[in-house]
């Protein structure tokens, strides 16, 4: 309660899930921020319209920040995350 975060402080409430994308070398790094204990899925469509999303990764969120690395596609790409 002294303003310095430590183990005795009550954790801040978790915000809504958030997906961030970073391009590094020839990889796309997807960073999902979500509350631990939830099930998550990352999906990508082969083309935007019509959007036919294909799941590329499923996992249980174990850390507040979860990183997934995928090869950088040759064409523009879209990803989405579903957290339950």
C-alpha positions in Angstrom: 0.0 0.0 0.0 3.0 2.3 -0.1 2.9 2.9 -3.9 5.9 0.6 -4.5 4.6 -2.6 -6.2 5.5 -5.8 -4.2 3.9 -9.1 -3.3 1.8 -7.7 -0.4 -0.1 -5.3 -2.7 -3.4 -6.3 -4.2 -2.9 -7.0 -8.0 -4.5 -4.5 -10.4 -7.6 -5.8 -12.1 -6.9 -7.4 -15.5 -7.8 -5.3 -18.5 -9.4 -6.7 -21.7 -7.3 -9.0 -23.8 -5.0 -7.3 -26.3 -3.2 -8.6 -29.4 -0.1 -6.8 -30.6 1.9 -7.6 -33.7 5.6 -6.9 -34.1 7.7 -7.6 -37.3 11.3 -8.7 -36.5 13.6 -10.1 -39.2 11.5 -12.6 -41.2 9.1 -13.3 -38.3 5.8 -11.9 -37.0 5.7 -11.9 -33.3 2.2 -11.9 -31.9 1.9 -10.8 -28.2 -1.3 -11.6 -26.5 -2.0 -9.9 -23.1 -4.7 -11.7 -21.2 -5.5 -13.0 -17.7 -3.8 -16.3 -16.8 -6.1 -19.3 -16.7 -8.0 -18.5 -19.8 -8.1 -20.6 -23.1 -6.9 -18.7 -26.1 -6.7 -19.3 -29.9 -4.9 -17.3 -32.6 -6.5 -17.5 -36.1 -5.6 -16.3 -39.5 -7.6 -16.2 -42.8 -6.0 -17.3 -46.1 -7.7 -14.1 -47.5 -9.6 -11.3 -46.0 -12.9 -11.6 -47.9 -14.6 -13.9 -47.4 -12.9 -14.3 -44.0 -12.6 -18.0 -43.4 -10.5 -18.0 -40.2 -8.1 -20.9 -39.6 -6.8 -21.6 -36.1 -3.0 -21.5 -36.1 -2.4 -21.9 -32.4 -4.4 -22.8 -29.3 -3.0 -22.6 -25.7 -3.9 -21.9 -22.1 -2.8 -18.5 -21.0 -0.2 -19.1 -18.2 1.4 -15.6 -18.1 -0.1 -12.2 -18.5 1.9 -11.8 -21.7 2.1 -14.7 -24.2 4.4 -14.6 -27.3 3.9 -16.5 -30.5 6.4 -16.4 -33.4 5.2 -17.2 -36.9 7.1 -16.9 -40.2 6.4 -13.6 -42.0 3.9 -14.2 -44.8 4.7 -13.1 -48.3 1.4 -11.2 -48.7 -0.5 -9.0 -46.3 -1.8 -11.0 -43.3 -4.4 -10.6 -40.6 -4.6 -12.4 -37.2 -7.1 -12.4 -34.5 -7.2 -13.8 -30.9 -10.1 -15.4 -29.1 -9.9 -15.6 -25.4 -12.4 -17.4 -23.3 
